[in-house]
């Protein structure tokens, strides 16, 4: 099972278990407040907005933030790639897209990435100075502005406003209102408004995770200091280094818009890596790995590799 299918199974299983618990009234909570009875952790953004809204230091919120920071420092934004239901819903939406449309989008991205790769060939080493090797400085982007807006609106209104439109919360709220509709005939405006708002966010804000999500922006700030389980390229195997072949398969596969081989051409840096393993699976030369700790100088020395299978050299 490749990483994409495995991530889908994991996210679906987590969503199913929490949804069943919500319907059955089991004290597991949701991803916005996960735990068991009095022992639970708030969503990190929810923890921040709760303390801002109440103007007090809430012990449970502080603990939640500490736990989140510790996890992000170790596994980056793995929550986004493996557990969050939003990418899962996006995959469902993509599934219903026509095969022709999916193929056109894939070919367009492939052509763009290969064009970048061709313009950047000729490095041959990880010197840290040329654009093929250096990691671009992480800057603030639209997600951080949305994060700032969420915190500011909470301070102004004394209420965590973003929680009303958070797609994670809306997903579980949809499960609950639909269940109540069929189980108890509880027909209210929320049965229409909550699913409708979720559909609007998923369908019309297609770049939600990379453009608008304040949770992603918050995790990005912490993940900048993460040094574990980050993808690294073995320069002695990479087709672009060894054979001068324009590839960029890793950039095409990355759902977080990271261009691992040519970082300054990617929209995001490794601070947004979700540890999804898509780049590892996509590399035709098996040059990408995700070790717990990257050894100093790893991948810096380029060697000569003769690939046994000629089909592996093809990037078409």
Secondary structure, DSSP 8 states (H G I E B T S, - for coil): --HHHHHHHHHHHHHHHHHHHHHHT-TTEETTEEEETTEEEE-HHHHHHHHHHHTS--HHHHHHHHHHHHHHHHHTTHHHHHT-HHHHHHHHHHHTS-HHHHHHHHHHHHHHHHHHHHHHTT--S--SSSTTT--------HHHHHHHHHHHHHHHHTS-GGGGT-HHHHHHHHHHHHHHHHHH----THHHHHHHHHHHHHHH-TTIIIII-HHHHHHHHHHTT--BS--EE-TTT-HHHHT-----HHHHH-TT-B-SSSGGGSSB-GGG-----HHHHH-TT--EE--SB--TTTT-S------S-GGGG---
